[in-house]
Amino acid sequence: QVQLLESGGGLVQAGGSLRLSCAASGRIFGSNVMGWYRQAPGEKRELVATITNGGITDYADSVKGRFTISRDNAKNTVYLQMNSLKAEDTAIYYCNLLRREGAISYTHWGQGTQVTVSA
């Protein structure tokens, strides 16, 4: 059983910053990728950023240069530092863990945290 506990969402003015955290617990070992996705009302869920347990990162073009993903492997925690926030960043942000046990991959989702950016 894997659980993902997110925190750090809220309301911020455009140009401001927020930091999201996601702590994973449970059956986590071996290679994995942690990341953040977001879903705005009426839109599909989209990738924001991911990071492997080796530190390799990937970002959506829309957040490059503004958002930074990082992780603490000892704490199984991933962070998303969001700077220069825009109204279009408003969405529910979901933490994701993709892990592998042998040839089988498992994906887990957090419950989501609301980020609202006022113009």
Secondary structure as the mmCIF struct_conf table of DSSP 4:
data_model
#
loop_
_struct_conf.conf_type_id
_struct_conf.id
_struct_conf.beg_label_comp_id
_struct_conf.beg_label_asym_id
_struct_conf.beg_label_seq_id
_struct_conf.end_label_comp_id
_struct_conf.end_label_asym_id
_struct_conf.end_label_seq_id
STRN STRN1 VAL A 2 SER A 7
STRN STRN2 GLY A 10 GLN A 13
TURN_TY1_P TURN_TY1_P1 ALA A 14 GLY A 15
STRN STRN3 LEU A 18 GLY A 26
BEND BEND1 ARG A 27 ARG A 27
BEND BEND2 GLY A 30 SER A 31
STRN STRN4 ASN A 32 GLN A 39
TURN_TY1_P TURN_TY1_P2 PRO A 41 GLY A 42
BEND BEND3 GLU A 43 GLU A 43
STRN STRN5 GLU A 46 THR A 52
TURN_TY1_P TURN_TY1_P3 ASN A 53 GLY A 54
STRN STRN6 THR A 57 TYR A 59
TURN_TY1_P TURN_TY1_P4 ASP A 61 ARG A 66
STRN STRN7 PHE A 67 ASP A 72
HELX_RH_3T_P HELX_RH_3T_P1 ASN A 73 LYS A 75
TURN_TY1_P TURN_TY1_P5 ASN A 76 ASN A 76
STRN STRN8 THR A 77 MET A 82
BEND BEND4 SER A 84 SER A 84
HELX_RH_3T_P HELX_RH_3T_P2 ALA A 87 ASP A 89
STRN STRN9 ALA A 91 GLU A 101
TURN_TY1_P TURN_TY1_P6 GLY A 102 ALA A 103
STRN STRN10 ILE A 104 TRP A 109
STRN STRN11 THR A 113 SER A 118
#
